[in-house]
Amino acid sequence: MQQWDGDRWQRPAESRGRGGERGGGARSGGRGGARERGERRRGPSRESRLEGVRLADMVEWLQRDLGWREMYRRTGIRAFDERPSVKSSLKMLRKPGNEWTRRRVEDMYLDRMATLEWE
């Protein structure tokens, strides 16, 4: 049970994991925080990082930043190798059944953006 100490609520000392019978703290075998359990904190989700970024903007930016040859080398998508253009690439990336190609371009974009953040 919590007690009011004047400015905030506190649990009694025996329930805070300081040698009392009741658990709760990381030292007494309680769950503890994510870092104490050896888990990594997760950053923003992939979808949230791509929110508001159009596919056309991704392809144009990657083409200016890396070039068609490097985009082909990193993804293996032939549309970036054989007479590439933004228009033809977008047409291929939006075709039903080619979701894997769009995923590769999005991953390449996110990887490149993460690299630039560290430079």
Residue pairs with C-beta under 8 A, 6 or more apart in sequence:
1 11
1 12
2 9
2 10
2 11
3 9
3 10
3 11
3 12
4 10
11 24
13 20
14 20
14 21
14 22
15 22
15 24
16 24
16 25
17 23
17 24
17 25
17 26
17 27
17 28
17 30
18 25
18 27
18 28
19 28
20 28
23 29
23 30
24 30
25 32
26 32
26 33
26 36
31 37
34 40
34 41
35 41
46 106
46 110
49 110
49 113
50 106
50 109
50 110
53 109
55 90
55 93
55 94
55 102
55 105
56 86
56 90
58 105
58 106
58 109
59 86
59 89
59 90
59 93
59 105
60 86
61 109
62 71
62 105
62 108
62 109
62 112
63 71
63 84
63 86
65 112
66 74
66 112
68 80
68 81
68 84
69 80
69 81
71 77
71 80
71 84
71 108
72 78
72 80
72 81
72 84
74 108
75 101
75 104
75 105
75 108
76 104
77 92
77 101
77 104
77 105
79 88
79 89
79 92
79 93
79 101
80 89
92 98
92 101
93 101
93 102
93 105
94 102
